Amino acid sequence: MSFSHEFEPTSLREYDIRGIVGKTLHAADAYAIGRTFGSIVARNNGKTVAVGYDGRLSSPELEHALVQGLVASGMEVVRVGRGPTPMLYFASVTHKADGAVMVTGSHNPPDYNGFKMMLANKPFFGAQIKDLGALAAAGDVVPEHAGSVRDLDIHQPYIERLLQDWDGGDRKLKVVWDNGNSSAGEILAQLVRVLPGEHVVLNAEIDGNFPAHHPDPTVAKNLEQLIAAVAAEKADIGIAFDGDADRIGVVDNKGQILWGDQTLVILARDVLKSHPGGTIIADVKASQVLFDEVARAGGTPLMWKTGHSLIKSKMAETKSPLAGEMSGHIFFADKWYGFDDAIYAAVRMLGITARLDTPLSDVRDALPTTISTPELRFDCPDIRKFDVITEVAGRLQASGADVSPIDGVRVNTDDGWWLLRASNTQAVLVARAEARSEEGLERLKSALVEQLGHSGLEAPDFSGENAGH
């Protein structure tokens, strides 16, 4: 039976395949991913593919079609069922699967869904996703022959492995968790029964409608329920997850948010005790405070490109024990497997908090303070966005500015820094600025606006309270 399939071009992203169910993403796409990705695995001399799915309403149907496509390519499919994305990664790594596919819409609205992939336990992204689309369109797949399917219940081994690295002793913390109706619900329910301390779980039920709030812990509004519960319970810490639990949000005992880079500072100080001089990686959107604090703790800070696949690849290259992004992806290679896992990061964060002599808020309050804009995202056509970055970089370098060109342009001045980069997944430019004073922040914003003006773009909307941290 001949096969060929055209994907909606907007669904083939930099880090995954993602779209709106029934509009830009259908069961036929899921089958085509299985048929094509299975062929890629086969041509890589692989045989087994692990498959999982999140709690979205469309996920079971998409998972079924995906498995059919994999089986038609001769794959031995290992179905781990519903759960968080990191549980699938865990299954893939520990069972030495040749490939892995997670059906998940991550932190997108309920009508979205998508597919995250690993090949030989490395991220499958960028050019590989484009190649998958081209192979599907050309019908360039292995001859159809029936593979097999088996179910694997990995819940208990995963929970036991999470608990293995608990290092908080017997101190009984009071913890509020906001599962956010995410696919971690069943894992979390079992985990808190065994972890020391008193645990309150909000929005515990897995629900693809996300009735409580949008499942993105990097947006302050989505943490309001958690902050209120931490106050009401007089808790030591609050933890939140995104829709598939590969990104973490943290709130201290005073209800103050610890942003991704602040959480990473606390984790890095702990990891560097056993990895002196270790390379700690963060993306270009992270505060300068993070890089300075890592150096102060005896680590080697490394600024790298935004994107979980890119960070994972850089970690492997540099043998980094820990990395993170402002988006809340935290990657442990210290004791763990190098993939982003919010549940594991939470266990490590709780261990550190339990060993503190003071409240977590004291640690957060002792971090140097800066004033920053929110992350600014503004429209710029796909065909123009990278050219704008090239133009701005050229002008800045010609003027002798201190520029880091790792991912877009990050410009360092006496006031602080500003960043302009092109989104890999949307027709937008992303900007951010951070300074030590209000006046300095205004100067940085002016410099950014001036450069955008030279490239024929209007100033972004700087409205919204300054994200001071």
Secondary structure, DSSP 8 states (H G I E B T S, - for coil): --------GGGB-SSSEEEEBTTTB-HHHHHHHHHHHHHHHHHTT--EEEEEE-S-TTHHHHHHHHHHHHHHBT-EEEEEEES-HHHHHHHHHHTT-SEEEEE--TTS-TTEEEEEEEETTEE--THHHHHHHHHHHHT-----B--EEEE---HHHHHHHHHHT--STT---EEEEE-TT-TTHHHHHHHHHHSSSEEEEES-S--TT--SS-S-TTSGGGGHHHHHHHHHHT-SEEEEE-TTSSSEEEEETTS-EE-HHHHHHHHHHHHHHHSTT-EEEEETTS-HHHHHHHHHTT-EEEEE-SSHHHHHHHHHHHT-SEEE-TTS-EEE-SSS-SSB-HHHHHHHHHHHHHH-SS-HHHHHHHS---EE---EEEE--HHHHHHHHHHHHHHHHHTT-EEE-SSSEEEE-SSEEEEEEE-SSSSEEEEEEEESSHHHHHHHHHHHHHHHHHTT-------S-----
